[in-house]
Amino acid sequence: MHLAAHKVAPAEFEQVLNNDPIDVAFDLTGGEERYRSVGLTNGGRLLSVAWTIRNGKVRAITAFPAGVSDRKAFLEKPK
């Protein structure tokens, strides 16, 4: 997990997934489905999060402050 490298707390990662994020990317890496979503933490931080499902559980891959394209996609999402 690369959350700490980007100064993102595990709780912030969970908050993004629980706060109605938008899905912006899907990839198949080494046979594993990986997703990238953009959303807000409870504190209002806009983060890009990469995650997968392993053994029936969501697993964080990484999270970092949303870049320009992810920020734009999030702000333009239908309400």
C-alpha positions as CSV (number, residue, x, y, z in Angstrom):
1,M,0.0,0.0,0.0
2,H,1.4,3.4,-1.0
3,L,-0.9,5.6,1.0
4,A,1.7,7.0,3.4
5,A,4.1,8.0,0.6
6,H,1.4,10.4,-0.6
7,K,0.4,11.5,2.9
8,V,-3.0,9.8,2.7
9,A,-4.4,8.1,5.8
10,P,-6.2,4.7,5.4
11,A,-9.3,6.3,6.8
12,E,-9.3,8.9,4.0
13,F,-9.0,6.1,1.4
14,E,-12.1,4.5,2.9
15,Q,-14.0,7.8,3.1
16,V,-13.5,8.4,-0.6
17,L,-15.0,5.0,-1.5
18,N,-17.9,5.6,0.9
19,N,-18.6,9.2,-0.4
20,D,-20.0,8.4,-3.8
21,P,-16.8,8.7,-5.9
22,I,-16.7,8.6,-9.7
23,D,-14.9,5.7,-11.4
24,V,-12.4,7.1,-13.9
25,A,-10.3,4.0,-14.9
26,F,-10.2,0.3,-15.1
27,D,-7.2,-1.9,-15.9
28,L,-6.2,-5.5,-15.8
29,T,-2.7,-5.9,-14.2
30,G,-1.3,-9.4,-13.8
31,G,-4.7,-10.9,-14.1
32,E,-6.1,-8.6,-11.3
33,E,-8.8,-6.1,-11.9
34,R,-7.8,-2.6,-10.8
35,Y,-10.0,0.5,-10.5
36,R,-9.3,4.2,-10.1
37,S,-11.9,6.4,-8.5
38,V,-12.0,10.1,-7.6
39,G,-13.8,11.4,-4.6
40,L,-13.9,13.5,-1.5
41,T,-12.8,12.7,2.0
42,N,-15.0,13.7,4.9
43,G,-12.6,16.7,5.3
44,G,-13.2,17.8,1.7
45,R,-9.9,16.5,0.3
46,L,-10.2,15.4,-3.4
47,L,-8.3,12.2,-3.9
48,S,-7.6,9.7,-6.7
49,V,-7.6,6.2,-5.3
50,A,-6.5,3.0,-6.9
51,W,-8.0,-0.2,-5.6
52,T,-8.8,-3.8,-6.2
53,I,-10.8,-6.7,-4.7
54,R,-8.8,-9.5,-3.1
55,N,-10.4,-12.4,-1.3
56,G,-13.7,-10.6,-1.3
57,K,-12.4,-7.4,0.3
58,V,-11.5,-4.0,-1.1
59,R,-7.7,-3.4,-1.0
60,A,-6.0,-0.1,-1.4
61,I,-3.3,0.1,-4.0
62,T,-2.5,3.8,-3.7
63,A,-4.1,7.2,-3.2
64,F,-2.9,10.7,-3.9
65,P,-4.3,14.2,-4.4
66,A,-6.4,14.4,-7.6
67,G,-4.6,15.8,-10.6
68,V,-6.1,18.3,-13.1
69,S,-7.9,15.7,-15.3
70,D,-9.3,13.8,-12.3
71,R,-10.4,17.0,-10.6
72,K,-12.1,18.1,-13.9
73,A,-13.9,14.7,-14.2
74,F,-15.1,14.9,-10.6
75,L,-16.4,18.5,-10.9
76,E,-18.2,17.7,-14.1
77,K,-20.0,14.6,-12.9
78,P,-23.8,14.6,-13.2
79,K,-25.4,15.5,-9.9
